[in-house]
């Protein structure tokens, strides 16, 4: 079983529930933090000290602290950690149940398990820890479809790139040029226009600003 675990959640009551699950599995070396930046620093410090964590359990949403935070969400934190420590085992424990968000975390950030908080949350978390220890992936039933092929209502990485650039204030022409400069294809202006039109219809957005707001609310950018 895992020997050293870090929990990151801004609610102490949630942390205590997770700790009870870990202790029930015989894990004694348990640490907890309430903010993403603290989690990042603690994990990196442990690596430098050659006493690394072998499991990280984190929420996705955190109440803002009075301090400026480099990582504003669990997703940002996971992305940074996986870039530096690709073999770190990560379990997300969250109320979020949007398939697009879960699929992004699985496919792009390579998390090991996704557990939905709820009445059976701690029971499923215990299963998830066992699954991940056995080198398997675990998903709560509510989000299990994240491992199935995408539906027509979902957007791919290319679409996310387009909307992300749109959210920074770039025009369609500027997005097209940026893609050309970075050898990203397709990169024609007509393609960018068609993609954005498709997304506006798909998400029932009134305009580009509304589209960006919807995609941000889904946590995709």
C-alpha positions in Angstrom: 0.0 0.0 0.0 1.0 3.6 -0.4 3.3 4.9 2.3 3.2 8.7 2.1 0.1 10.6 1.0 -0.8 14.3 0.7 -4.3 15.6 0.8 -5.3 19.0 -0.6 -8.8 20.4 0.2 -9.8 23.7 1.7 -12.4 22.1 3.9 -11.0 20.5 7.1 -14.0 18.2 7.4 -13.3 16.7 4.0 -9.7 16.2 4.9 -10.7 14.4 8.0 -12.9 12.0 6.1 -10.1 11.3 3.6 -7.7 10.7 6.5 -10.1 8.2 8.0 -10.1 6.2 4.8 -6.3 6.3 4.5 -5.9 5.2 8.1 -8.3 2.4 7.5 -6.0 1.2 4.8 -3.1 1.2 7.2 -1.5 4.3 5.8 0.2 6.4 8.6 2.4 9.0 6.9 -0.4 11.4 5.9 0.0 15.1 5.3 -2.7 17.8 4.5 -2.8 21.3 3.1 -5.6 23.7 2.2 -4.2 25.6 -0.8 -2.8 24.6 -4.2 0.4 26.5 -3.8 1.1 24.9 -0.5 0.6 21.4 -2.1 3.0 22.2 -4.9 5.7 23.4 -2.6 5.3 20.5 -0.2 5.4 17.9 -3.1 8.5 19.6 -4.7 10.2 19.8 -1.3 9.6 16.2 -0.6 11.2 15.3 -4.0 14.3 17.4 -3.2 14.6 15.7 0.2 14.4 12.3 -1.5 11.3 11.5 0.6 8.6 11.8 -2.1 4.9 11.4 -1.8 3.6 8.4 -3.7 -0.1 9.5 -3.7 -1.7 13.0 -4.0 -5.5 13.4 -3.4 -6.9 16.8 -4.4 -10.0 18.8 -4.9 -10.4 21.0 -8.0 -12.1 24.1 -6.5 -10.5 26.2 -3.7 -11.7 29.3 -1.8 -9.4 32.1 -2.6 -6.9 32.9 0.2 -5.8 36.5 1.2 -2.5 35.6 -0.3 -1.8 35.7 -4.1 -1.9 32.1 -5.4 0.1 30.9 -8.4 -2.3 28.0 -8.9 -5.9 29.1 -8.7 -7.4 25.6 -9.2 -6.7 22.0 -8.7 -6.6 21.5 -12.5 -3.7 24.1 -12.8 -1.9 22.4 -10.0 -2.3 18.9 -11.5 -1.0 20.2 -14.9 2.1 21.6 -13.3 2.8 18.6 -11.2 2.4 16.1 -14.0 4.8 18.1 -16.2 7.5 17.9 -13.5 6.5 14.6 -11.9 4.7 12.4 -14.5 4.8 9.3 -12.3 3.1 10.9 -9.3 -0.2 9.1 -8.6 -3.0 11.6 -8.4 -6.6 11.1 -7.4 -9.1 13.9 -7.9 -11.9 14.0 -5.2 -14.4 16.6 -6.3 -18.1 17.5 -6.6 -17.5 18.4 -10.3 -19.0 15.7 -12.6 -18.8 17.2 -16.1 -17.5 14.6 -18.5 -15.5 17.1 -20.5 -13.6 18.2 -17.5 -12.9 14.6 -16.3 -11.8 13.5 -19.8 -9.4 16.5 -20.0 -7.9 15.5 -16.6 -7.6 11.8 -17.7 -6.3 12.2 -21.2 -4.2 15.4 -21.0 -3.1 15.5 -17.4 -3.0 11.7 -16.9 -4.7 11.6 -13.5 -5.1 8.1 -12.0 -8.6 8.3 -10.6 -11.6 10.6 -10.4 -13.9 10.3 -7.4 -17.1 12.3 -7.0 -17.9 13.6 -3.6 -21.3 12.5 -2.3 -23.0 9.9 -0.1 -20.7 7.1 -1.5 -17.7 9.3 -2.0 -15.5 7.9 0.8 -16.4 4.3 -0.1 -15.5 5.0 -3.7 -12.3 6.8 -2.6 -11.2 3.7 -0.8 -11.8 1.7 -3.9 -9.9 4.3 -6.0 -6.9 4.1 -3.8 -6.8 0.3 -4.1 -7.2 0.6 -7.9 -4.4 3.1 -8.3 -2.1 1.1 -6.1 -2.7 -1.8 -8.4 -1.8 0.4 -11.4 -5.4 0.7 -12.6 -7.7 3.6 -13.3 -10.8 4.3 -11.2 -13.8 6.5 -12.0 -17.0 7.1 -10.0 -20.1 5.7 -11.8 -21.3 9.3 -12.5 -18.3 10.0 -14.7 -17.4 6.5 -16.0 -18.4 7.6 -19.5 -15.4 9.8 -19.6 -13.5 6.7 -20.8 -15.9 6.1 -23.7 -15.6 7.8 -27.1 -16.5 11.4 -27.3 -20.0 12.5 -28.2 -20.9 15.2 -30.7 -21.6 17.6 -27.8 -17.9 17.6 -26.7 -15.0 19.6 -28.0 -11.5 18.5 -28.9 -8.1 20.0 -28.0 -8.1 22.0 -31.2 -11.4 23.7 -30.3 -10.1 24.4 -26.8 -7.0 26.1 -28.2 -9.2 28.3 -30.5 -11.5 29.4 -27.6 -8.5 29.9 -25.3 -6.9 32.3 -27.7 -10.3 34.0 -28.3 -10.5 34.5 -24.6 -7.3 36.5 -24.6 -8.7 39.0 -27.0 -7.3 37.7 -30.3 -9.4 38.1 -33.4 -10.1 35.2 -35.7 -7.5 36.5 -38.1 -4.9 36.7 -35.4 -5.7 33.2 -34.2 -5.3 32.0 -37.8 -1.9 33.7 -38.0 -0.8 32.4 -34.6 -1.6 28.8 -35.7 0.4 29.4 -38.9 3.4 30.8 -37.0 3.3 27.7 -34.7 2.7 25.2 -37.5 -0.7 24.2 -36.1 -3.1 22.9 -38.6 -5.7 23.5 -39.9 -5.0 27.2 -39.7 -7.0 28.9 -42.4 -9.3 31.7 -41.4 -12.3 29.9 -42.9 -11.6 26.9 -40.7 -11.3 29.1 -37.5 -14.6 30.7 -38.4 -16.4 27.4 -39.1 -15.1 25.9 -35.8 -16.3 28.9 -33.8 -19.7 28.9 -35.5 -20.0 25.2 -34.8 -19.2 25.8 -31.1 -21.6 28.7 -30.8 -24.4 26.5 -32.1 -23.3 23.5 -30.0 -23.2 25.4 -26.8 -26.2 27.7 -27.7 -23.9 30.8 -27.2 -25.3 34.1 -28.4 -21.8 35.4 -29.4 -18.1 34.9 -28.9 -18.1 36.4 -25.5 -20.9 34.2 -24.4 -19.1 31.1 -25.8 -15.9 31.9 -23.9 -18.0 32.4 -20.7 -19.7 29.0 -21.1 -16.4 27.1 -21.9 -14.8 28.8 -18.9 -17.7 27.7 -16.7 -17.2 24.1 -17.8 -13.6 24.5 -16.7 -12.1 23.7 -20.1 -10.0 26.9 -20.3 
